[in-house]
């Protein structure tokens, strides 16, 4: 074996342990944040919008009922919707 082959055979390096730990922690945090964002975008946000729309519809139907114009409301079956809400 020549001297160059011996040097190449023994020249190995490895990643520094603190750097690897830091990178793993960063990756876990980013994946967690991405998962939370995906959950919020697909589950929580639409549910909040749905509940808000139902609350506004309930408020609208109660106002229409108080004013005596419940049947003039542009809703197919306002009494049933009011009972459900």
C-alpha positions, 0 to 999 in steps of 0.5 A: 500500500502506498502512503496515499492509500493509507491516508485515504483509508484512515481519513474518515470523518463523522458528524459532530454529535451536538450538531446532529442533535440540534438538527434533529430538534429543529426537524422535529419542531418544524414537522410539529409546526407543519402538522399543527398548521395542517390540522388547523387548516383542514379541521379547526378553521373550517369548524370555526367558520361553520360555527360562526355562520350558524351563530349569525344565522341564529341571530338573523332568525331571532331578529326576524322572529322578533320583528314578525318577519320570520316567513319573509326570511330567505331561508327554505324552512326558517322555523326548522332551522331556528329549532335546530340552531 
